[in-house]
Amino acid sequence: MDYSYLKANYEELIGDIRRICKENNRNFDELVLVAVSKTFPPEQIKEVHSLGQSVFGENKVQELREKYDVLKDENINWHLVGHLQTNKVKYIAEFVSLIHSVDSIKLAEVINEQAEKHNRVIDVLVQVNTSGEDQKSGVEPEEAEQLCEEISLLKNVRLRGLMTIGMFTDDEEIIRSNFRILKNLFEALKEKHKDFVYLSMGMTSDYRIAIEEGANMLRIGSAIFGYRNYSKI
């Protein structure tokens, strides 16, 4: 199958991110791009990986596990970017590079327990609900500091920063406000947490705003792989 469009999409995206960084006095090399490959087959992931993309994100544990098994020889850094249930941590604990969606101490403790079984330290981000939407996971902004303190006491979990999902809206000021809440939290908490590095925010629809507001980790899928046909899932 011809996957030449993936190369075109990827190069266009990288060029756009570079342009936005230059316009905002940001260092492109300090940004981490997570290629969100949910619903797309291993062949397409392999193609994008061949272009130099090393970090891929999946939303669902089963799909992540299946793709890891198929592509385990590809030296891919796998991120879990979707909601994670405690009873599914065991399926990814041996290989996942970063979990973006920790929103409770219970979940963090299970990750810690599974990491210890595999003699690993697993990197995590605390997900914060900055949009106030009931359907979204994440702790409330005012609860983030306490959760970070509790997670920092776990030996086999390393707290690396914060993640949020901006509101799905055409109002850029609302999205910008969501991202600013996370950036302010990040700045306040990184003084206490020495391993705080990542500010994960921004997807295909709003990565420009995210970069402008300080994101250094972007989770982008559609701009690379194309739009998903969820009816096939």
C-alpha positions in Angstrom: 0.0 0.0 0.0 1.2 3.5 -0.8 1.8 5.4 2.4 3.6 8.4 0.8 0.9 10.7 2.2 2.2 10.0 5.7 5.6 11.4 4.8 3.9 14.5 3.3 1.7 14.9 6.4 4.6 14.4 8.8 6.9 16.8 7.0 4.2 19.5 6.8 3.4 19.1 10.5 7.1 19.4 11.5 7.5 22.4 9.3 4.5 24.1 10.9 5.7 23.3 14.4 9.1 24.8 13.6 7.4 27.9 12.2 5.3 28.4 15.3 8.3 27.9 17.5 10.3 30.5 15.6 7.4 33.0 15.8 7.2 32.5 19.6 10.9 32.3 20.4 10.6 28.6 21.4 13.3 26.1 20.8 11.9 23.4 18.5 14.3 20.8 19.9 12.8 21.2 23.3 9.4 19.9 22.2 8.5 16.3 22.2 6.0 15.1 19.6 3.8 12.2 20.5 2.4 10.7 17.3 -1.1 9.4 18.4 -1.7 6.3 16.4 -4.9 5.0 17.9 -7.1 3.1 15.3 -4.2 3.0 12.8 -2.5 -0.2 11.9 1.1 -1.2 12.7 2.2 -0.7 9.1 1.4 3.0 9.2 3.2 3.3 12.6 6.2 1.6 11.1 6.2 4.0 8.2 6.1 7.1 10.4 8.7 5.6 12.6 11.0 5.3 9.6 10.7 9.1 9.1 12.4 9.6 12.4 9.4 9.7 14.8 10.3 7.7 17.9 7.4 8.4 20.3 3.9 7.0 19.7 0.8 7.3 21.8 -2.2 5.1 22.2 -5.5 5.6 24.0 -6.5 2.1 24.8 -4.5 -0.5 26.7 -5.5 -3.5 24.5 -4.6 -1.7 21.3 -1.3 -0.5 22.8 -0.4 -4.0 23.9 -1.2 -5.5 20.5 0.8 -2.9 18.7 3.8 -3.2 21.1 3.8 -7.0 20.5 3.8 -6.5 16.7 6.4 -3.7 16.7 8.6 -4.7 19.6 11.7 -4.8 17.4 11.2 -1.2 16.2 12.6 0.6 19.2 9.5 2.7 19.8 8.8 4.7 22.9 5.2 4.0 23.7 3.0 6.4 25.7 -0.5 5.7 27.1 -2.4 9.0 26.6 -5.9 7.8 27.3 -7.8 7.0 30.5 -6.3 4.1 32.3 -8.2 1.6 34.5 -6.3 0.1 37.5 -7.0 -3.5 36.4 -5.3 -2.9 33.0 -2.0 -1.4 34.2 -0.5 -4.9 34.3 -0.8 -5.3 30.5 1.6 -2.4 29.8 3.8 -2.1 32.9 6.7 -4.0 31.3 7.2 -1.6 28.4 5.3 1.7 28.6 7.6 4.8 28.6 5.1 7.4 29.9 1.6 7.3 31.2 -0.1 10.7 30.6 -3.4 10.1 32.4 -2.8 9.6 36.1 -5.7 11.2 38.0 -5.8 9.4 41.4 -3.4 8.1 44.0 -5.1 4.7 43.7 -4.0 4.4 40.0 -0.5 5.7 40.9 -0.2 3.0 43.6 -1.2 0.3 41.1 1.3 1.6 38.6 3.9 1.6 41.4 3.1 -2.0 42.3 3.3 -3.3 38.7 6.5 -1.3 38.0 8.1 -3.0 41.0 7.1 -6.4 39.7 9.0 -5.6 36.5 11.9 -4.0 38.3 11.1 -0.7 36.6 10.4 2.9 37.4 7.5 4.1 35.3 7.3 7.8 34.3 3.8 9.4 34.7 2.1 12.7 34.2 -0.8 13.9 36.4 -3.9 14.7 34.2 -5.6 17.9 35.2 -9.1 18.8 34.1 -8.6 22.5 33.3 -11.8 22.9 31.2 -14.2 21.9 34.0 -16.1 19.5 31.8 -17.7 16.6 33.6 -17.0 14.1 30.9 -13.3 14.6 31.1 -10.9 12.7 33.3 -8.4 14.5 35.5 -8.1 16.0 38.9 -9.4 19.5 39.6 -6.6 22.1 39.4 -6.8 22.8 43.1 -6.3 19.0 43.8 -3.2 18.6 41.6 -0.7 19.7 44.2 -1.8 17.1 46.8 -1.9 14.3 44.3 1.6 15.2 43.1 2.9 15.2 46.7 1.4 11.7 47.2 2.8 10.3 44.0 6.2 11.7 44.7 6.5 9.3 47.7 6.2 6.2 45.5 9.5 4.5 44.7 8.7 2.9 41.4 6.8 5.9 39.8 8.5 9.0 38.6 6.4 12.1 38.3 7.4 13.9 35.1 4.9 16.7 34.8 1.3 17.5 33.9 -1.2 16.9 31.1 -4.5 18.4 30.1 -7.0 18.3 27.2 -8.3 21.7 26.1 -12.0 22.2 25.6 -13.3 21.2 22.1 -14.4 24.6 21.0 -13.8 27.2 18.3 -13.3 29.8 21.0 -9.5 30.2 21.1 -9.6 32.2 24.3 -11.3 29.4 26.2 -8.6 26.9 25.0 -5.9 29.4 25.8 -7.3 29.8 29.3 -7.3 26.0 29.8 -3.7 25.8 28.8 -2.7 28.7 31.0 -4.1 27.1 34.0 -1.9 24.1 33.4 1.2 26.2 32.7 0.7 28.1 35.9 0.3 24.9 37.9 3.4 23.5 36.2 5.5 26.5 37.1 4.3 26.4 40.7 4.9 22.7 41.2 8.2 22.2 39.4 10.0 24.0 42.2 9.0 21.1 44.5 9.4 18.2 42.1 12.9 17.8 40.6 11.8 15.5 37.8 9.1 17.8 36.5 9.8 18.3 32.8 6.8 17.8 30.6 3.9 20.0 30.0 1.7 17.8 27.8 -1.0 19.8 26.0 -2.1 20.4 22.5 -3.5 18.1 19.8 -4.2 18.4 16.0 -6.8 21.1 16.5 -5.0 23.3 19.0 -1.3 22.6 19.0 -0.5 26.1 17.8 -2.2 27.6 20.9 -0.5 25.0 23.1 3.0 25.9 21.9 2.2 29.6 22.3 1.1 28.9 25.9 4.3 26.9 26.8 3.6 23.2 25.9 6.7 21.1 25.4 4.9 17.9 24.7 2.3 17.7 21.9 -0.1 14.7 21.3 -0.9 14.8 17.6 -2.6 12.1 15.5 -4.9 13.3 12.7 -2.4 15.8 11.3 0.0 12.8 10.7 -2.2 9.8 10.1 -5.3 11.4 8.7 -8.8 11.5 10.2 -10.1 8.3 11.8 -13.1 6.3 10.7 -14.5 5.4 14.1 -17.3 3.3 12.5 -14.6 0.7 11.9 -13.6 0.4 15.6 
